[in-house]
């Protein structure tokens, strides 16, 4: 029996509910990250580090973030990016895949339908 291959474009990303976010008046998105854990708490007390970090997304990132809804695939998000930004988004799927991978590696998004190994 042939092994089923995963296609990254078929993944459906969804915002991780652990992180809050908001859209600013200029349309850009800010993700709020709580700095938790023992070492973060020590740094907050001794070095006056903030309890929260704010991740500001640029125009492309904010648009992609707003497209992530737990329903659209990476491919469908790419089509929406191409329709909005045209040639400015090229190389589209390489950039999109890298961006969503970074979001996932930082746990800002999860995949709804990722095949379990």
Long-range contacts (C-beta under 8 A, 24 or more apart in sequence): 4-115, 6-114, 6-115, 8-74, 8-97, 9-73, 9-74, 9-75, 9-78, 9-93, 10-73, 10-74, 10-75, 10-113, 11-73, 11-74, 11-100, 11-111, 11-113, 11-114, 12-70, 12-71, 12-72, 12-73, 12-74, 12-111, 12-112, 12-113, 13-68, 13-70, 13-74, 13-77, 13-100, 13-103, 13-104, 13-109, 13-110, 13-111, 13-112, 14-68, 14-69, 14-70, 14-109, 14-110, 14-111, 14-112, 15-65, 15-68, 15-70, 15-108, 15-109, 16-107, 16-108, 16-109, 16-110, 18-107, 19-107, 19-108, 21-65, 23-62, 23-66, 27-59, 27-62, 28-56, 28-57, 28-58, 28-59, 28-62, 29-56, 29-57, 29-61, 29-62, 29-65, 29-66, 30-54, 30-55, 30-56, 30-57, 31-55, 31-57, 31-65, 31-108, 55-108, 60-85, 60-89, 60-95, 60-99, 61-99, 64-96, 64-99, 64-100, 68-109, 70-112, 74-100
